[in-house]
Amino acid sequence: MPLIKLNRINKGGEILINSEHVVFIETEAKTTTVHLSDGLLFSVEEAPGAVANKLEEIETARIKNAILGSGLGAKSPA
């Protein structure tokens, strides 16, 4: 369950979101809204690109760790 840490607008504090529940991210009137499954949504301070980058980093790390854990990423003896 990879979590991303975001900051809610208007000093609402930090929020941890399960990245697997993010459906889409939108900007409206300079506010970034993260839409989650089950109709939940949160307005955050981060720009949509920053949220997308955090999600991409998490997914890239998961794939990398899976490949290395399987032994496929190991260097073959020369």
DAPEJO-V665427 format. One record per residue. RES is the residue in one letter. PHI is phi in degrees with one decimal (* if undefined). PSI is psi in whole degrees, 0 to 359 (none if undefined). BURIAL is + if it has 24 or more other ideal C-beta (glycine too) atoms within 12 Angstrom, else -. Layout:
res & phi & psi & burial
RES & PHI & PSI & BURIAL
RES & PHI & PSI & BURIAL
This chain:
res & phi & psi & burial
M & * & 86 & -
P & -72.5 & 129 & -
L & -108.6 & 146 & -
I & -117.3 & 142 & +
K & -100.2 & 124 & -
L & -127.1 & 164 & +
N & -111.7 & 122 & +
R & -70.4 & 149 & -
I & -70.4 & 164 & -
N & 56.4 & 43 & -
K & 55.2 & 38 & -
G & -76.3 & 352 & -
G & 93.2 & 177 & -
E & -77.9 & 151 & -
I & -138.1 & 138 & -
L & -103.2 & 126 & -
I & -119.1 & 134 & +
N & -69.6 & 116 & -
S & -62.8 & 338 & +
E & -73.4 & 347 & -
H & -99.4 & 359 & -
V & -73.4 & 123 & +
V & -94.4 & 308 & -
F & -160.9 & 166 & -
I & -124.9 & 137 & +
E & -138.0 & 159 & -
T & -120.4 & 131 & -
E & -142.2 & 123 & -
A & 53.2 & 48 & -
K & 65.7 & 16 & -
T & -115.1 & 131 & -
T & -92.7 & 126 & +
T & -117.2 & 128 & +
V & -102.0 & 118 & +
H & -94.7 & 129 & -
L & -113.2 & 169 & -
S & -62.3 & 163 & -
D & 62.6 & 22 & -
G & 77.4 & 8 & -
L & -76.2 & 148 & -
L & -148.8 & 150 & -
F & -135.4 & 138 & +
S & -94.5 & 129 & +
V & -127.9 & 162 & +
E & -76.1 & 329 & +
E & -66.1 & 148 & +
A & -71.9 & 155 & -
P & -55.3 & 322 & +
G & -63.3 & 322 & -
A & -66.9 & 320 & -
V & -66.0 & 316 & +
A & -61.9 & 320 & -
N & -63.2 & 319 & -
K & -62.4 & 317 & +
L & -63.8 & 318 & +
E & -65.4 & 319 & -
E & -60.2 & 317 & -
I & -63.3 & 313 & +
E & -67.2 & 321 & -
T & -63.2 & 316 & -
A & -64.2 & 321 & -
R & -62.6 & 315 & -
I & -65.1 & 315 & -
K & -60.0 & 314 & -
N & -63.4 & 323 & -
A & -66.2 & 318 & -
I & -65.5 & 313 & -
L & -65.1 & 322 & -
G & -66.3 & 332 & -
S & -81.0 & 347 & -
G & 89.6 & 356 & -
L & -69.0 & 334 & -
G & -89.5 & 0 & -
A & -73.3 & 145 & -
K & -72.6 & 137 & -
S & -82.5 & 147 & -
P & -65.5 & 140 & -
A & -89.4 & none & -
